[in-house]
């Protein structure tokens, strides 16, 4: 169960860092830039802990897929960005892939 907590922290850290990346305005603003650096450092650290028990391909697929979906949601809510129908379908397919990996793949450790 601990590996899933680590993976969740990695995902949330990456999403926070990516959101701050937009606010950093090309690293010209100090605090958003600091959040980017700390967020990505935490994301990769916790992802590395996850890789002790979850295969890298599976962990990265979940990490990146969840990150894409969350960033799209945050971009819509916080930054007023919209998605067209193909974008929504594509992100839905990514989320479906993550669900399939978690529910049906025998390569994912659920211990």
N, C-alpha and C positions, 0 to 999 in steps of 0.2 A: 504494500500500500504506500510505503514511503516514496517509492520511485514516481508514483503518480502525483504526489504532493510536490516533489522536486520539479516534475515536468510542468505542473500548473504554475508554479512560481516562475519558472523560466519563460513560460508563455506570457504571463502578466507583465513581467519585467521587460520583455521585448516589446510588447504593445505600448507600455508607458514610454519606453525609450523612443520608439518610432513616432509616437504622438508628439513628444517633445522635440523631435527632429524638425518637424514643420515649424514649431514655435521658435526654434533657435535661429531661424532666418539665416541659414548658411553659417552657423556657428558664430554669429555676430552678437548674440545675446548670451550673457554669462550663465544665468540660472537654468534656462532651458538646455543649454549646451552641457552643463554639468549633469543634468538629469539624463541626457542621452548617454554620456560616458558611463555613469554609474548603472543605468538601466541595462545597457548592453553587457557590461561586465557581469552583472548579476545573472542576466539571461544565459550567458555562455557558461558561467560557473554551475548554475543549477542544471543546465542541459548536460554538462559533463558528469554530474552526479547521477543523472537519470541513465546515462549510458552504461553504468555498472551492471544494470539488470535488463534493460530494454534494448533490443538491437537498434543500431544507429539509423538504419533506413526507416524503421517504424517510428522511432522517437522523433526523427526529423520531419517525417510526413505529418505527424500529429502536431508538432510544434509549429511548423510553417503553415499548415492548413488552418489551425485554430487562429494563428496570428493574422492571416489574411482576412478571415471572416470578422474577427474583432476589430481590426483596423478599418475595414469597410464600414462597420457599424459606427465606430467612433467618428470617422470622417463625415458620415451622414449627420450624426447628432451634434458634434461639436463644431465642425467646420462647414456645415451646410452643403457638403458635396453630395451629389446624387449618383445613382447607378442606373444604367438602362437595363432593359430586360435581359440581353445577353450577359451582362455583368452579374445580375442577380442569379441567373441560371448557372453560370460558371462557379460562383461562390457556393451555391447550393450543392453542386456536384462535389466540390472540395469537402464540404462538411459531411456529405454522404459518404465519401471515401474514408474520412476519419472515423465515422461511426462503424463502417464495415470492418475497418482494421481492428477497432476495439472489441467488437462483438464476435467476429467470426475468424479472425486470423489466429492460427496456432503459434505464430512467432512472437506474439505479445504475451509477456509474462504478467499474469493477473494475481500473483502472490504478494 
